[in-house]
């Protein structure tokens, strides 16, 4: 029953049918009512970079999932706020950081006259955004980058009883999708210790217009890792002629030849509700944060994907 229900929402939203039901519009209505439940966070990476982040809490009760939401190069938490609000209305707790060099998360040492620091970021800056390493005990790691710092805040909230332990997802747009994939692999690499597992915390990824390579920082190593190739549920979203999104999906489906589903492709080996790798192709030329903000993306597919993965894990 749950699968038929969610599938109906997706069909209405993705344009497989001319009928657009109320379910496709529901998240936007709820998001407006839930906007008051947003609070700023001030976090710090191990290299001293101050990270301004925003927590979008669901209206009431325990969240069904926690989502780390990562914007594109040149964006900020504001450029993906439509996704935050939609997921918040769907019962998720969302943490949306301004990644270093973006929004209110400025990097020390960059000339103050450069108001857009994203233009001068280099490979090592992107690597630090996704970094989690140093030592064998994760809580004492010597290198904790932007995403890891957000993760540590989540874990501290869970440990203090302020937040229930629920599945963790990462949603990334453009550059944020590249970082999401890299950090998910780094998370999975942490070894178990006597007190239990330290990694493999990411339940699923949503990659919106993923950037395959950016200023020397590439998604290739992450896509060649067994975690992404074999096990993790992944949704890729791209507009027409989005070569990077198509390339990423082709690599993933090649690794899982019997588990993929692509919208509009009758050769898909499994139905949408059974796929572990999904490609949503939309008839638009916009990409990344602009694409993420469209109702056909923010409104239903992402909440559907998260709800489906959560339901499967029960």
PyMOL commands that set and color helices and strands:
alter all, ss='L'
color gray80, all
select helices_A, chain A and resi 2-14+23-34+77-89+117-120+123-129+138-140+146-159+175-188+220-223+226-231+243-255+272-274+288-292+295-298+301-313
alter helices_A, ss='H'
color red, helices_A
select strands_A, chain A and resi 38-44+50-56+65-70+92-97+132-133+143-144+168-173+202-208+213-214+217-218+233-239+260-262+277-282
alter strands_A, ss='S'
color yellow, strands_A
deselect
rebuild
show_as cartoon
